Amino acid sequence: DFRDTPQEAAFRDEVRTWLSENLVGEFARIGGGRGTADEEFWDIRMEWERKLGAAGWIGLGWPKEYGGRGLGFNLQAIFGEEYTKANAPGRITFFGEGLLGPTLVAMGTEKQKQRFLPPILKAEELWCQGYSEPDAGSDLANVKTKAVLDGDEWVITGQKVWTTFAHHADWCFV
């Protein structure tokens, strides 16, 4: 049964209402259909991300103690569904929100969580992913880059082919 429960219907209404009130002007004009790597309308899309962050729409599944909403997958899916139906701008904070953030929530130190999670949730700092390299692409089993602890810092050696958004990112995770 894929019909919404009362809780899901209320959340769906919350998402629709917020999008109808905020997806206006330039945000509505540029619309969706832009993949993660599309840089057209960059400034407007970043402004949109900050608007999403200020309203608590980034990190929906993250634990509340780290600034997320602690929502289950069903509600995250409803958000995605309504976001797409509304033709909202393509998201550009994916690397921080979808990859690094959940890793820090699960495996990071408390100091890392306190330092890095809040700016991800507010779209104040952007992350890029440092995996793609010759003979590997994004196939992590073939990555040759290494990190070696030298005193109290990590020294990373390797070669990159490209890094999506590296020129916009504040941080890169490897």
C-alpha positions in Angstrom: 0.0 0.0 0.0 1.7 3.1 -1.2 -0.9 5.6 0.0 0.4 8.2 2.4 -0.2 7.7 6.1 -1.6 10.8 7.9 1.9 11.7 9.0 3.2 11.4 5.4 0.3 13.4 4.0 1.0 16.2 6.5 4.7 16.2 5.6 3.9 16.2 1.9 1.6 19.2 2.4 4.4 21.0 4.4 6.9 20.4 1.5 4.4 21.5 -1.2 3.5 24.6 0.8 7.1 25.6 1.4 8.0 25.0 -2.3 5.0 27.0 -3.6 5.9 29.9 -1.3 9.6 29.9 -2.0 10.1 28.5 -5.5 9.4 31.9 -7.1 11.2 34.4 -9.3 14.7 33.4 -10.5 14.5 30.1 -8.6 11.4 29.1 -10.5 12.7 30.5 -13.8 15.8 28.3 -13.8 13.9 25.2 -12.8 15.2 21.7 -12.4 16.8 19.4 -15.0 20.3 20.5 -13.9 22.6 17.7 -12.8 25.0 18.0 -10.0 27.9 19.1 -12.3 25.9 21.7 -14.3 27.3 25.1 -13.4 24.7 27.3 -15.3 23.1 29.8 -12.9 25.6 28.9 -10.2 25.0 31.9 -8.0 21.2 31.5 -8.1 21.5 27.8 -7.3 23.8 28.5 -4.4 21.3 31.1 -3.1 18.6 28.4 -3.4 20.8 25.9 -1.4 21.2 28.5 1.4 17.5 29.1 1.4 16.9 25.3 1.7 19.5 25.1 4.5 18.0 28.0 6.4 14.6 26.3 6.3 15.9 22.9 7.4 15.5 21.1 4.1 19.2 19.9 4.0 20.1 16.7 5.9 16.6 15.5 6.4 17.7 12.1 7.5 20.6 13.3 9.7 20.1 12.9 13.5 18.5 15.9 15.2 21.5 16.3 17.6 23.6 17.2 14.6 21.1 19.6 13.0 19.1 17.3 10.8 15.5 16.4 11.1 16.0 12.7 11.9 13.4 11.8 9.2 12.9 8.3 7.9 13.5 7.2 4.4 9.7 7.5 3.6 9.7 11.2 4.3 13.0 11.8 2.6 11.5 10.1 -0.5 8.4 12.3 -0.3 10.6 15.4 -0.1 12.5 14.2 -3.2 9.2 13.4 -5.0 7.6 16.8 -4.3 10.9 18.7 -5.0 11.1 17.0 -8.5 7.4 17.6 -9.2 7.9 21.3 -8.4 10.7 21.5 -10.9 13.0 23.0 -8.3 16.6 23.8 -9.1 19.1 20.9 -9.3 20.9 20.4 -6.1 24.6 21.2 -5.8 25.4 20.4 -2.2 25.3 16.6 -2.8 28.9 15.8 -1.9 28.6 17.3 1.6 25.0 16.4 2.3 24.8 13.0 0.7 28.3 11.6 1.0 30.6 13.3 3.6 27.9 14.3 6.1 26.5 10.8 6.6 30.0 9.4 6.9 30.9 11.9 9.6 27.6 11.2 11.4 28.5 7.5 11.4 32.3 7.5 11.8 33.5 11.0 12.6 34.8 12.3 15.9 32.6 14.7 17.9 35.0 17.5 17.0 34.6 16.8 13.3 30.9 16.6 13.6 30.7 19.9 15.4 33.0 21.6 13.0 31.8 20.3 9.6 28.1 19.3 9.8 26.6 22.8 10.6 28.1 24.5 7.6 27.0 21.6 5.3 23.4 21.9 6.6 23.4 25.7 5.9 25.1 25.4 2.5 27.9 27.6 3.8 30.7 25.3 2.9 30.9 23.1 -0.2 32.7 19.8 -0.6 34.1 17.9 -3.5 35.0 14.3 -3.8 38.7 13.4 -4.3 38.4 9.9 -5.8 38.6 10.0 -9.6 42.1 9.2 -10.9 43.9 7.5 -13.8 42.9 3.9 -14.3 40.2 4.1 -11.6 37.6 6.8 -12.4 35.3 6.5 -9.4 36.0 2.8 -9.0 37.3 2.8 -5.4 38.8 -0.7 -5.7 41.3 0.7 -8.3 42.3 3.9 -6.5 46.0 4.2 -5.9 46.0 7.4 -3.9 47.4 6.9 -0.4 47.3 8.8 2.9 50.2 8.3 5.3 50.3 9.7 8.8 53.4 11.9 9.2 53.6 13.1 12.7 50.2 14.7 13.4 49.1 15.3 9.8 48.1 13.1 6.9 50.2 13.4 3.7 48.2 12.4 0.6 49.8 11.2 -2.6 48.2 10.4 -5.9 47.0 11.8 -9.1 43.5 13.2 -9.9 41.8 13.2 -13.3 39.0 15.6 -12.4 37.1 16.7 -9.3 33.6 17.9 -9.8 33.2 21.4 -8.3 36.8 21.5 -7.0 37.0 25.1 -8.2 34.0 26.0 -6.0 34.6 23.7 -3.1 35.9 24.8 0.3 36.9 21.3 1.2 37.7 18.0 -0.5 37.2 14.6 1.1 39.4 11.6 0.1 
